[in-house]
Amino acid sequence: MSGTYAHAPGFIAGDRPKIVTSRFEYEDSYTLRRFLATDGYQGLRAALGRAANEVHDEVKSATVLGRGGAGFPAGTKWGLTPQGVYPRYLVVNGDESEPGTYKDRLLMERDPHQLIEGCLIACYAAGLSQCFLYIRGEMALAQERVAAALNDAYAAGYVGKNILGSNFSVDIVLHWGAGAYVVGEETALIESLEGNRGMPRLKPPYFPAAIGLYGQPTIVNNVETLANLPWLMLNGAEAYTAIGTKTSPGTRMVAVSGHVKRPGVYEIINGITTFRDLLYKEEFCGGIRNGNQLKAFVPGGGSAPWFTEDQLDIPFEGPQAGAAGSMLGSGAVMVMDETTDIPAAALTLTRFYAHESCGKCTPCREGGTWLERILSRVVDGKGTMADLDQLIEVGTSICPGDFPHASNAKLGISAVPFPYKMNTICFVGPSAYAPVNSALVLFREEFEAKIVKRNTIPVTAVGAAS
Amino acid sequence: MSRFTEDNARLAKEIIGRYPRPRSAMIPLLHLAQQQSGYVTNDAMVHIGELVGATSAEVYGTASFYEMFKFEPVGKYLVNICGTMSCALMGSEELMHHAEHKLGVKVGGTTSDGMFTLEHAECQAACTEAPCLQVNYRYRFRVTPESFDSLIDDLSAGRLTAEIPDHGTVAKVLQHIPADRGVGAVPPESVTEAPEWLNGKAAL
């Protein structure tokens, strides 16, 4: 298939503007040699040729949305640091572990220097005097590639003291994680980086930009967010905002997995590409496998409420996805075709969040486990109708009120918009309930069938063979 | 020997020196301990506590939070089969059954020759290449029963030792900051001024 590279399994190029994946076509894209031959560190040079506050303004006017999940503009985030408080730190969130998501891993494995350059630009613009690059523990290759790139960049004078001979000096320290999903939450990430159990901090303060690492102002940015900065510095905010829409400019990386013909990671146009484009167009996934029908899809990582064909025409624009009852999250779409056992599929996600609960908040620690147990029972054909009510009751004790869900014409239900209210500090608890609620709202009859026919039908595997 | 060897103690001090506060080196040092012994020993945790200024209970408190740290020996090869949604949709449950059969252990178990430990893993960030697994955190994509069997056979025969190091080795390349290039870490309280380059002028 054109545009696939054996050296970058999973990534599918295509004939679209590339901001962060432009070097993926080269087998040696991770080397300093290739990086320098393809405009590498030129964005840094451009940035250092301007005053720090001008660089910050450029990033602000480009509205670079955070690519980690919340979609908060990076330039605005940098501006939340209190005046006159130093030192300030940069913590790079490379603890990518949201179910369905992988783009940061590819960016670290395939183009580590681009990330390093992005870190340097951020440190320069926001006056951050040390950078900690936190990479998920299970990503051995990413750690090796980033370590090698840092070693080369230090030796060549791009990182460390007096970068490019200027008065800009910053260390980038590679830090390993050790396996804990919740550490992707930025305050948990900071706790982990301080050598503690990775549990989210009580809010307020809402942003570690005010009080973060060692109690100092700290910017936490996602890998993909930072990877955008070199291109932005070289080409300017105007060129950046010319791609995509005004509120969602640029591109973003999206991983599409599950029952599509061509699962892969694509760099798509923000705000414009729709889910229908992504799932059905030949340049993307080319439709559902085996000519099957689409049943449902998770639009933004395992935490996101589900969509069905009614939502296919929504573009990758945060507010639109939110109004429709879900979120774009971390850029991960998981597709379920007509053969999918919906309660069993929901269980694979709920089990994940129940397992990953850090245990700090009771509604999540207890509620997540309850949801998993009750749902397991139902999936195993041992449930009762009361179990379905119990699922909702437990979910409501994690997230009071109506939980966001999509509209559905066939069922005659309208959307409950994002976000939800929550009784927990972070999003792990609500995320355990999101798949349960979506599945119950959209496919209640499948749960009832498992209960009514209890034990009389074999429980099919989550993904039937065809 | 489960305290750090001389070489590892030197490396541990180098790692600690990169952070404004020593305790931040806790997780990297736990990885180093696991690399040395294949799992994290009590003696190693005591040693780490001495190095970063924490009690051994605090070190264990942190270590026990994270999935990757093991406190008793595991197989030379830790086989983690992903079971989260994308992999489940593509048949990871069947793959797990097959793996249990091939290795002759239940999930969580270690083969009697100490070669393999089989684990259920959560999302490994390779969702388009489902079902996927990791052996000592090295990926295998779109795994079929046949490719699983040949992977196990190759590992057993020692044919993959160059690619897949023993359990505990996290990264084969480590960061080294040259003394003449590094800025160096200082405790946050010793910095009060804005960095030099925030002076309203271009740095270059």
Contacts between the chains, C-beta under 8 A, distances in Angstrom:
chain1	res1	chain2	res2	distance
A	9	B	129	5.9
A	9	B	141	5.7
A	10	B	126	6.6
A	10	B	128	4.7
A	10	B	129	5.4
A	10	B	141	7.7
A	45	B	204	6.9
A	48	B	202	6.8
A	48	B	203	4.3
A	48	B	204	4.2
A	49	B	202	5.3
A	49	B	203	7.8
A	49	B	204	4.9
A	50	B	202	5.3
A	51	B	200	5.3
A	51	B	201	5.7
A	51	B	202	5.6
A	52	B	197	6.0
A	52	B	198	5.4
A	52	B	200	8.0
A	52	B	203	7.7
A	53	B	198	8.0
A	53	B	200	6.8
A	84	B	194	7.4
A	86	B	191	5.5
A	86	B	192	6.3
A	86	B	193	6.2
A	86	B	194	5.6
A	86	B	195	7.2
A	87	B	20	7.9
A	87	B	188	5.6
A	87	B	191	4.2
A	87	B	195	7.9
A	96	B	125	5.5
A	97	B	122	7.5
A	97	B	123	6.0
A	97	B	125	6.7
A	98	B	123	7.3
A	99	B	84	4.7
A	99	B	85	5.5
A	99	B	86	7.1
A	99	B	122	7.6
A	99	B	123	4.3
A	99	B	127	7.5
A	100	B	85	6.6
A	100	B	86	5.6
A	100	B	123	7.1
A	100	B	127	5.0
A	101	B	123	7.7
A	101	B	125	6.5
A	101	B	127	7.3
A	102	B	125	3.7
A	102	B	126	6.1
A	102	B	127	6.2
A	102	B	128	7.7
A	104	B	125	7.9
A	105	B	125	4.8
A	105	B	126	7.7
A	124	B	197	6.5
A	124	B	203	7.0
A	127	B	194	6.0
A	127	B	195	5.2
A	127	B	197	7.6
A	127	B	198	4.5
A	129	B	183	7.9
A	129	B	191	7.0
A	129	B	195	5.1
A	130	B	20	7.1
A	130	B	183	7.4
A	130	B	185	6.6
A	136	B	125	7.3
A	137	B	27	7.9
A	137	B	31	7.5
A	137	B	66	7.2
A	137	B	68	5.0
A	137	B	137	7.7
A	137	B	170	6.8
A	138	B	68	7.0
A	138	B	80	7.9
A	138	B	124	6.4
A	138	B	125	7.9
A	138	B	134	6.5
A	138	B	137	5.0
A	139	B	125	7.1
A	139	B	137	7.4
A	140	B	136	7.7
A	140	B	137	4.3
A	140	B	138	6.1
A	140	B	170	6.1
A	140	B	171	5.6
A	140	B	172	7.8
A	141	B	138	7.5
A	141	B	139	7.6
A	143	B	170	6.6
A	143	B	171	4.0
A	143	B	173	7.7
A	144	B	171	4.8
A	144	B	172	5.7
A	144	B	173	4.2
A	145	B	173	7.9
A	147	B	171	6.1
A	147	B	173	4.5
A	147	B	174	5.6
A	147	B	175	4.6
A	148	B	173	4.9
A	150	B	175	5.2
A	151	B	173	7.7
A	151	B	175	6.4
A	151	B	176	5.9
A	154	B	177	6.1
A	154	B	178	5.9
A	154	B	181	4.8
A	154	B	182	7.4
A	155	B	178	6.8
A	155	B	181	7.2
A	157	B	181	7.4
A	159	B	181	7.7
A	160	B	177	7.1
A	160	B	178	7.7
A	160	B	181	3.9
A	160	B	182	5.5
A	160	B	183	6.1
A	161	B	180	7.8
A	161	B	181	5.9
A	161	B	182	7.0
A	161	B	183	5.5
A	163	B	203	8.0
A	164	B	204	6.3
A	165	B	204	7.7
A	166	B	197	7.2
A	166	B	203	3.8
A	166	B	204	5.1
A	167	B	196	4.9
A	167	B	197	5.3
A	167	B	203	5.7
A	168	B	196	8.0
A	168	B	197	4.6
A	168	B	203	4.5
A	169	B	183	4.9
A	169	B	195	8.0
A	169	B	196	7.7
A	170	B	183	6.4
A	171	B	18	7.1
A	171	B	177	6.7
A	171	B	182	5.8
A	171	B	183	4.6
A	171	B	184	7.3
A	171	B	185	7.0
A	173	B	18	4.7
A	173	B	19	7.0
A	173	B	175	7.4
A	173	B	177	7.9
A	173	B	185	7.8
A	174	B	175	4.4
A	175	B	24	7.8
A	175	B	27	7.4
A	175	B	28	6.7
A	176	B	27	6.2
A	176	B	28	5.6
A	176	B	31	5.6
A	176	B	170	6.1
A	176	B	171	7.4
A	177	B	27	7.0
A	177	B	66	7.6
A	178	B	27	5.2
A	178	B	30	6.8
A	178	B	31	6.8
A	178	B	63	8.0
A	178	B	66	3.5
A	178	B	67	7.0
A	178	B	68	4.4
A	178	B	69	6.0
A	179	B	66	5.1
A	179	B	67	3.2
A	179	B	68	4.0
A	179	B	69	7.9
A	180	B	65	6.3
A	180	B	66	5.3
A	180	B	67	6.4
A	181	B	122	6.8
A	181	B	123	7.9
A	192	B	27	6.8
A	193	B	24	5.8
A	194	B	21	7.1
A	194	B	23	6.3
A	194	B	24	5.8
A	195	B	21	7.9
A	195	B	23	3.7
A	195	B	24	5.3
A	195	B	25	7.1
A	195	B	26	3.4
A	195	B	27	6.8
A	195	B	52	6.6
A	195	B	54	7.1
A	195	B	62	6.0
A	196	B	26	8.0
A	196	B	62	5.9
A	197	B	61	6.3
A	197	B	62	5.7
A	197	B	65	4.0
A	198	B	65	6.2
A	198	B	66	7.5
A	214	B	20	6.1
A	214	B	21	6.1
A	214	B	188	4.6
A	215	B	188	7.4
A	216	B	188	5.1
A	255	B	127	5.7
A	255	B	128	5.7
A	256	B	128	6.7
A	257	B	86	3.8
A	257	B	89	7.6
A	257	B	127	3.7
A	257	B	128	4.7
A	257	B	130	6.1
A	258	B	85	7.6
A	258	B	86	5.6
A	258	B	89	4.7
A	258	B	90	7.3
A	258	B	127	8.0
A	258	B	130	7.8
A	259	B	89	6.3
A	263	B	127	7.6
A	263	B	128	3.8
A	263	B	129	7.7
A	263	B	130	7.6
A	264	B	128	5.1
A	265	B	128	6.3
A	298	B	85	7.2
A	302	B	84	7.1
A	302	B	85	6.3
A	302	B	123	7.3
A	332	B	127	6.9
A	334	B	85	5.4
A	334	B	86	5.4
A	334	B	89	7.1
A	334	B	127	7.1
A	336	B	89	6.5
A	340	B	89	6.7
A	344	B	88	7.7
A	345	B	85	6.3
A	345	B	88	6.9
A	345	B	89	6.7
A	348	B	83	6.6
A	348	B	84	5.7
A	348	B	85	4.6
A	348	B	88	4.2
A	349	B	84	7.1
A	349	B	85	5.3
A	351	B	83	7.9
A	352	B	84	5.1
A	352	B	85	7.7
A	352	B	122	5.1
A	352	B	123	6.7
A	355	B	122	6.2
A	356	B	122	6.7
A	358	B	65	7.6
A	461	B	91	7.0
A	461	B	93	5.5
A	461	B	94	6.3
A	462	B	88	4.3
A	462	B	89	5.9
A	462	B	93	6.4
A	463	B	88	6.3
A	463	B	89	4.1
A	463	B	90	5.4
A	463	B	91	5.4
A	465	B	91	7.4
